[in-house]
Amino acid sequence: MSQESQPQSSAVDVSIPSVARMYDYYLGGKDNYAVDREACEELSKVVPSTQVLAINNRRFLQRVVRWLAREHGIRQFIDHGSGLPTQDNVHQVAQQVDPDSRVVYVDNDPIVLAHGRALLEENANTAVIQADMRDTDGIFSSSEVERLIDFDQPVAALFVSVLHCIPDADDPAGLIKRVADRLVPGSFLVVCQLISEDAATRDFVTEFMRVSTHGQWGRVRQAHDLAGFLEGLEIQEPGLVEVSTWKPDADLGPRQLTQEWIEFGGVARKL
């Protein structure tokens, strides 16, 4: 059985680090376990900029959603690999612009489903589903997506800091194309992933995360890899960049002290 078609487990395994919980720890959250914190501490010994990178990535997500809602009138968002809910989530940013904005969060970690449903139970325009983000057919045919998303209107599909979790064998470029093909012109794809131009860093982090997460990882890539995922789409200004430099609100964000790896990405529009 392929990973796309595997049923999702509802059990939280606290013996294996989770990418979503590690990210939560780096953001100062409380929904993580000792195994996640230990993995973060080991990772940070080799790539010490990782916590700042995570913070800047979260701020990028918030700026992107605000820009799409304000400047392009996007009112529908599907957040693939959303992670654990924290401050200023996609629905909160979008609904500040228009309370009728609709958001579906997608993640395969059962703890995300539990916390997300508790957070969103009183928000009729927002839902969270437990699914593998590679299962495009299953996601787009889910009852919550069918309830909230009108595919005759533009949609923003978000893949923020998750593509590095997808192995090359599972074709991340093909995933982006499958999703884009289902969206009407005027829709947007938001993508970013961890990259490094240093082969030693790429190899260390890829192997460390692959072993730590028991295979729930793809690889750290290079800038040209991400550009290749967006063929046929119109990349929006300022292009694909280190995410803290994508339309920054001010020069107040934390700065990476080292550049051994960065979060790299941007926004593309379907013509």
Secondary structure by P-SEA (a helix, b strand, c coil): ccccccccccccccccccaaaaaaaaaccccccaaaaaaaaaaaacccaaaaaaaaaaaaaaaaaaaaaacccccbbbbccccccccccaaaaaaaacccbbbbbbbccaaaaaaaaaacccccccccccccccaaaaaaaccccccccccccbbbbbbccccccccccccaaaaaaaaaaaccccbbbbbbbbbbccaaaaaaaaaaaaaaacccbbbbccaaaaaaaccccccccccccccccccccccccccccccccccccbbbbcc
